[in-house]
Amino acid sequence: MSESLPSLDSLVGDIGENASLAMVLPLLPQSSAAVLGPGDDAAHVRFPDSGVLISADMMVEGPDFRFEWSSPKDVGFKAIASNAADIAAMGGVVIGFEIAVAVPAHTPLRMLVGLAEGFAQGIETLTPGAGVFGGDLSRSEVFTLAVTVLGTMEGRTPVTRSGARAGDVVCVAGELGLSHQGLRKLQAAGDDEMLIAGLVMSDRAVGHHLRPVPPLHLGPAAQRAGASAMMDISDGLVLDASRLAHASGVSIELDAAAGLDEDALAGGEDHGLLATFPPDAAIPEGFRLIGRVGPGEPGVFLAGQQLNPHAGGWDPFLNRAQ
């Protein structure tokens, strides 16, 4: 006789790990690269080429998300988006994820199910064909996600942060500053639940903050077009461009005519792409020119003035909790 499934109102601490996973695992898509997926001590993955891209990211309730603003589905979707953007920034394609989740014992099962549904929606929307290889579920005082993403270059060479050269053009893809605008609106709403619900339902900037949709297809397109350097814009344009400039040993001069406002310069979590290209490259549609690479002191400059990379952007230790 089969056991009945637990109620979604059950607390994870009452039903335990096995019963919780029995509700969650069937919701997660399987990668076409998986020979053996969740259920054993390790996954068995068949890679389409010898090169494997691996990246990891954590999301912690408080600094990275708030359930007053985000549903569990939103959090799951955003975790997929932010990790997938790191693979795209190398010019690669996502093939799968390892996902570890730690939650307080009093967490309702429906929150774990919603989180899994968000993972599934993110994968099906952003990285179709990818899936979840496995992961872990544990107990914590704070709701925490740790996601590892695996990708492939499909036989191509990865694009790093260190290849920009003087004379290259600087381009971005994605809507910079929109996530920060959404965050600011949510912060301004305070404890007004009705206002927050309205923003979540209909405000485009808030939607972009809670469920970013990175231009993942443009990562491989940039690599094929000969991008000399590239990275994900997750912590703000100036901060991330400064990292690229230092990695490449170059300066980056932003074009004042590019229309980059304070949100675009200093906001974070847009998960767009920052790329440099040789001046004669055919820039893929979806990128726009915002500056040029020059010699000299590594840093980011606008109208001849060096910008402070730490004046804005996101740093989990220096910024206030969102």
ABEGO torsion letter per residue (X at the ends): XBBBBBBAABBAAAAEAAAAAAAAAAABBBBAABABBBGBABBBBBBABABBBBBBBBBBBGAABBAAABBAAAAAAAAAAAAAAAAAAAGBBBAEBBBBBBBBAABBAAAAAAAAAAAAAAAAAABBGBBBAEEBBBBBABBBBBBBBBBBAGGBBBBBAAABBBGBBBBBBEBBGAAAAAAAAAAAAEABAAAAAAAAAABAAAAAAABBBBBAAAAAAAAAAGBABBBBBAAEAAAAAAAAAAAAGBBBBBBAAAGBBAAAAABBGAGBBBBBBBAABBBBBGBBBAEBBBBEBBEBBBGGBBBBAAABEBBAAABBBX
